[in-house]
């Protein structure tokens, strides 16, 4: 009898644990749905759809701006051409509901990818759910029908692949990155952020070697460095497989040379901390900074990732997702035993 009662109690505790997990997961994956089910007030989505319509009608990408007399003779790179075809098709098939459907599906995929990345470090279940939710809330202003949703998703997937290769020691997992960048370069120009972070990951074995100054190549740092370098070069080559080839980098050069638009374009301005979501961004950054301060075994990649995220996100509020994802990653990695 005592054994039977013990088994019953164990079963009840297991059932209660399962119910709690289901409730927490339901709450977590309700967050992106609640955040995106709002009126579409983003003015840029309309010219994205018009560009997609032009591409479908002409079966080609534009090289000059077909909608502007002023820019009619200047090179114009529609770097989000595949996204524009996608949203044009969604609007044509489903009307305005198609745009909401796009935002909803992409937001859910981002939530799944971020949760998967956090789960990699085996935090307590309630902690991993809370950390993932904090990251999603910090990105709330960006959960709109724009191509940067693909960038956020692919950036998280890239980090997950990098950490999977690090934890398992199987560098072949990195071979998933070139196909990822091939698709990314046809969807949004911010694939360059992913390339930069990949470069940081490639530099880490060399930085670790210089910092520790150990004897012969006992850790295989040279193998890791060369493999990561080759993967980075392959990803860079993959980005050229698009209709614009090397000209896809032309907008990046313009962004570097002409910084005046940071003062005049609203989404390019620095965060003003007038809304609740900006404070979630700051909270995640402070949490990551605190975690790094307590971390004994400081890895260069995580530190550089957080610095990069802070620089990009506090320069332009359209990039606050970088510091949100970077901070969540750092917190999970440090407290999960990275």
GUNU-121173 format. One record per residue: residue in three letters; x, y, z of N, C-alpha, C in turn. Coordinates in steps of 0.05 Angstrom, whole numbers, plus 5000, padded with zeros to 4 digits. Layout:
<nodes>
ALAXYZXYZXYZ;...
</nodes>
This chain:
<nodes>
UNK501649765000500050005000501750255000;UNK503750285018505450525018506750574991;UNK507550344978508850374952506850474931;UNK504350384933502250474915501650764919;UNK501550864944501051144949503351314939;UNK505751214943508051364933507951394903;UNK507251174889507051184860504851384852;UNK502651384866500451574859501351864863;UNK502851914885503752184890505752274869;UNK507552084861509452144840508052214814;UNK505952054808504352104783503052374784;UNK501852444808500552704810502552934807;UNK504852904819506853114817507753144788;UNK508052914774508852924745506653064729;UNK504152994735501953124720501753424725;UNK502253504751502253784757504553934743;UNK506853804741509153914727508453954698;UNK507153744686506453764658504453984653;UNK502454014670500454224667501754494669;UNK503554524688504954784691506554854666;UNK507854654655509454704630507654784607;UNK505354644605503454704583502454994586;UNK501755074611500755344615502855554608;UNK505355504617507455694611508055714581;UNK508055484568508555484539506255624524;UNK503855574533501555714520501756014523;UNK502556104548502856384552505156494535;UNK507356354533509656444518508956484488;UNK507656284476507056294448504556454441;UNK503256554462501056744458502157024456;UNK504557074466505757344465506057444437;UNK507357304418507557414391504857454378;UNK502957274383500357304371498957564381;UNK499157614406497857864417499358114408;UNK501958094404503458324397503058414368;UNK502458224350502258294321499358344312;UNK497358264328494558304321493758594327;UNK494858774312494259064315493959184287;UNK492759414285492459534258495159584245;UNK495259554218497759594203498059894198;UNK500060014211500460304208503260364196;UNK504660144187507260174176506960274147;UNK507860524141507460624114509260494093;UNK511460374101513360264081512260014068;UNK510459874080509559614069508259654041;UNK507159894036505659934011507559953987;UNK509860083990511660093967513059823964;UNK513359673986514459403984512559233966;UNK509959253971508059103955508059193926;UNK508259463922508259563895510759473880;UNK512959463893515459353881515059063874;UNK513858913892513358623886511558593862;UNK509558763859507758753836509358813811;UNK511059013811512659083788514458843780;UNK515658713799517458493793515958263781;UNK513558203791511957983780511058053751;UNK510258303747509258383721511558383700;UNK513958463708516158483688517958243689;UNK517558063708519157823711522157893712;UNK522758103726525558193730525658373754;UNK528058423764528358613786529058883774;UNK528159103787528859363777531759443783;UNK532959583764535659683768535559993772;UNK533360113764532960403770530160423783;UNK529660633797527160663811524860723791;UNK522960543787520860593767518660773777;UNK518760853803516661013815517561303820;UNK519961373812520961643819522261763794;UNK521462003788522762153766525562233773;UNK525962323798528562413807530662193805;UNK529861953815531861733816531661543792;UNK530261633771529761463748532261373734;UNK534461533735536861463720539061363739;UNK538461333765540461243784540160953791;UNK542360823798542160543806540460513831;UNK538660333830536960273853536859973857;UNK537659873880537759593887535359523905;UNK533559363894531259273911532159023926;UNK533759083948535058863962533258673976;UNK530658753979528658573992526758463971;UNK527758413947525958353924524358093929;UNK525557893942524057643947521857683968;UNK522457843988520357914008518158063994;UNK518758243976516758403963514958243946;UNK516058043932514357863917512557703935;UNK513657623958512157463977509757623988;UNK510157863998507958024009505958103988;UNK506858153963505058213942503157973937;UNK504357733937502757493933500757453956;UNK501657493981499857464004497557664003;UNK498157903995496058113993494158043970;UNK495257943949493557873926491657643932;UNK492657443948491057213954489157253978;UNK490157393998488657414023487857704031;UNK488557904015487958174022489758264046;UNK488758454061490358564084490758344105;UNK489058144106489457924125492057774119;UNK492957784093495457644086497857774100;UNK497758044103499958184116500058114146;UNK497658094159497558014187498457724190;UNK497657554170498557274171501557254169;UNK502757414152505657414150506957494176;UNK506057704189507257794214506857584236;UNK504457464236503957264257505657014254;UNK505856914229507556664225510456724231;UNK511456954221514257014226514857064255;UNK513057194269513357234298513456974314;UNK511656794306511656524319514256374313;UNK515256394288517756254282520056384297;UNK520056644301522156774317521956684345;UNK519556654356519256564384520256274387;UNK519656104367520555824368523655814367;UNK524755964348527655964345529156074369;UNK528056294381529356404405529056214429;UNK526756094432526355894453528255664450;UNK528555564426530455344420533255414427;UNK534055664421536755754427537155764457;UNK535255864472535455884501535455604514;UNK533855424503533655154514536355004511;UNK537955084493540554954488542254944514;UNK541755134532543355154556542055044581;UNK539854904577538654744599538154904624;UNK537055144621536255304644533655174657;UNK533055244681530455164692528155244673;UNK526155084671524055134651522755404653;UNK522055484678520855744681522755974673;UNK525255934678527256134671527556164641;UNK527555944627527955954598525456084585;UNK523056024596520656154585520656454590;UNK521356534615521456814622523456964605;UNK525856844601527956974585527057004556;UNK525856804545524856814517522657034515;UNK520857044534518757244533519857524535;UNK521957564552523157824554524357914527;UNK525657724513526757794487524557864467;UNK522357724467520157784449518958054455;UNK518558114480517358374488519158604480;UNK521858564482523658774474523558824444;UNK522758624428522558654399519858734389;UNK517958794407515158844400514859054378;UNK516259294380515759494359516559404331;UNK518059184328519059094302517358874291;UNK515358774306513758554296511558654278;UNK512358754255510658874235511358744208;UNK509658774188510258644162512458774147;UNK514958714156517358824143519358604139;UNK521258644120523158424115525058374138;UNK525358554157527158504179526258274196;UNK523858184194522957944209524557704200;UNK525157684174526857464164529757494175;UNK530757744177533357784188533557694217;UNK531557774233531457684261531457384264;UNK529757254248529556964249532256834240;UNK533356924218535856794208538156854227;UNK538257084239540357154258540256964282;UNK537856904292537656714314538456434306;UNK537556354282538256094272541356074268;UNK542556284258545456284255546856244282;UNK545956384303547156354329546756074339;UNK544355954335543855684344545755484330;UNK546255524305548055344290550955374301;UNK551755624306554455674317554855534344;UNK552855564361553055454388552755144387;UNK551155044369550954754366553654634358;UNK554954764339557654674330559654684353;UNK559454904369561354934391560954714412;UNK558454674420557854484441558454194433;UNK557854124409558253854400561153804390;UNK562554014383565153984371565053894342;UNK562653884331562253804303562054044285;UNK564254124273564254364256562754334231;UNK562054084223560454054199557654164201;UNK556754214225554154344228554154624216;UNK556454744214556755014202556155014172;UNK556154784160555554774131552754854124;UNK551054874145548254974140548255274136;UNK550455414143550455704141550455814113;UNK552055704094551955824067549255814054;UNK547655594055544955604044543155814058;UNK543555844084542056044100542656324089;UNK545256384084545956654074545056694045;UNK544956484030544056514002541156614002;UNK539456494019536656584021536456854034;UNK538056894054537957154070538557384052;UNK540657354034541457584017539357663997;UNK537457483992535257553973532757653987;UNK532857664014530557754029530958014043;UNK533458074052533858314067536858384068;UNK537458644067540158734066541658694092;UNK540258654114541658624139542958344143;UNK543158194121544757954123547658024129;UNK548358284124551158374131551658354161;UNK549558384177549958354206550758064212;UNK549357884199550057594203552857534194;UNK553757654172556557604163558557714183;UNK557857954194559758074214559957894239;UNK557657794249557757614272559157364266;UNK558857254242560357014234563357074234;UNK564057304225566857384226567957394255;UNK566257484274567057484302567457204312;UNK565657024304565956744312568456614301;UNK569156694276571556584263574056694277;UNK573956934288576257054301576656944329;UNK574556824341574756744369577056544375;UNK577356324358579556144364582256284365;UNK582656474346585256624345585456794370;UNK583356934378583457104402583956944427;UNK582656704429583056534452585956434453;UNK587056374430589856284429591756504438;UNK591256754429592956974437592657034467;UNK590257004477589657074505590956864524;UNK590756614517591656404536594656334532;UNK595556374507598356334501599356054510;UNK597855854503598655584510600755474491;UNK601755234496603855114481602855034453;UNK603654794444602854694418599854684414;UNK599054634390596154634383594654404396;UNK594454414422593154194437590054214435;UNK589054454430586154494429584954494401;UNK586654464381585554474354584654744346;UNK585754954358584755224352585255294322;UNK587455204311588055264283586055144265;UNK585254894270583254754254580554904255;UNK579754984280577255134283577355404268;UNK579555544271579855804259579655784228;UNK581155594217581155564187578455474177;UNK577155294192574455194183572455424184;UNK572455574206570555794208571156014187;UNK573656054182574456254161573456164134;UNK573755914127572755814102569655824100;UNK568355764122565455784122564556074118;UNK565956254131565356544128565656634099;UNK567856544087568256614058566056494041;UNK565356244047563256114031560556254034;UNK559956354059557456504063557556764048;UNK559856894048560157144033559657094003;UNK560756873993560356803964557456743959;UNK556156613978553256543974551556783972;UNK552257003985550657253984550657373956;UNK552657293940552857403912550957263893;UNK549757043902547856893885545057023887;UNK544857253876542357403875542257563850;UNK539957673842539857813816541758053813;UNK542558173836544358403835547258343838;UNK547858093845550658003848552158193867;UNK554458303859556058473878554658733884;UNK552758813867551459073871549559053895;UNK549058823906547358803930548658943953;UNK551258983952552759123973552659433970;UNK551559523947551559813943549959963964;UNK547659873973546260013995547960024021;UNK549459814026551159814050553260044049;UNK554360074025556360284022555060564026;UNK552660594015551260844019550660904048;UNK549760694063549260734091551660824106;UNK554060714098556560794112557361074104;UNK557061144079557961414070556061634077;UNK553461584076551461794080549961734107;UNK550961854128549761804154547662014162;UNK547062204144545162414151542362304155;UNK541662084141538861984144538361884172;UNK540361834188539961754216538561974232;UNK538862224222537662454236534862514226;UNK534062414203531562494191529562264188;UNK530462024187528661794184527961694212;UNK525361684218524461614245525461354255;UNK525361144239526160874249529160854251;UNK530661044240533561034242534561194266;UNK532761334280533561484303534061304327;UNK535561404346536261244370533661204386;UNK533560994402531160944420530761184438;UNK528261264442527661504458526761424487;UNK526361164491525461074517522961214527;UNK521061234508518461344514516361124517;UNK517060874510515160654512516260434529;UNK514360264538515160044555517159854542;UNK516859814516518559614502521459694502;UNK522059954502524860044503526159964529;UNK524559964550525659894577526159594579;UNK524659434563525359144562528059114549;UNK528559274528531159254515533459324535;UNK533059534550535159614569535459404591;UNK533159284600533259084621534858834612;UNK534358744588535758514578538758574575;UNK539458814566542258894563543658904590;UNK542359024610543459034637543758754649;UNK541858574644542058304653544458164641;UNK544858204615547158074601549758194611;UNK549858454615552358574626552958474654;UNK550958454671551358344698552358064696;UNK551157904678552057624676554957604667;UNK555757764648558557764639560457844662;UNK559458034679561158114702561657894721;UNK559857704724560157484743561457244730;UNK561957254704562857024689565856994692;UNK566756764701569656724704570956664678;UNK569856484662571056404637569856564614;UNK570856804611569756994591570656904563;UNK568656864546569256784518569057034501;UNK571057094484571057334468568557364450;UNK567557144439565257174420562857294434;UNK562157194458559757294471560057584479;UNK562457664488562957944495562758124471;UNK563958044448563858204424561058204412;UNK559557984415556757974406555058184420;UNK555458204447553858394462554658674456;UNK557158724453558059004446556959084418;UNK557058894399555958954372552959014374;UNK551458854390548658894392548059164405;UNK549559244426549059494439549559724420;UNK551759714404552459924386550259964365;UNK549459744352547459764331544759854341;UNK543959744364541259794374540960074385;UNK542960184398542660454409543460664389;UNK544260584365544560774343541960814328;UNK540460594324537960614309535860424321;UNK533460524327531560354341530460134323;UNK530860144297529959924280531759674285;UNK534059714299535859494304535959404333;UNK533859484348533859404377533759094380;UNK532858964359532658664361535458544364;UNK537558684354540258574356541158544385;UNK540758764400541558744428539658574444;UNK537158554436535258374451536058084447;UNK536658004423537457724417540157674430;UNK542057864427544757824438544657794468;UNK543057964481542957964510541657704521;UNK539557614508538257364516540257134512;UNK541757134490543656924485545856924506;UNK546857154513549057174533548057084560;UNK545657164569544557084595544256784596;UNK543056674575542656384574545356234574;UNK547256334559549856194557551356204584;UNK551356434597552856464622551656294644;UNK549056334649547756194671547155904664;UNK547355834639547055554631549655394631;UNK551855524638554355374640556055384616;UNK555755584599557455604575560455624583;
</nodes>
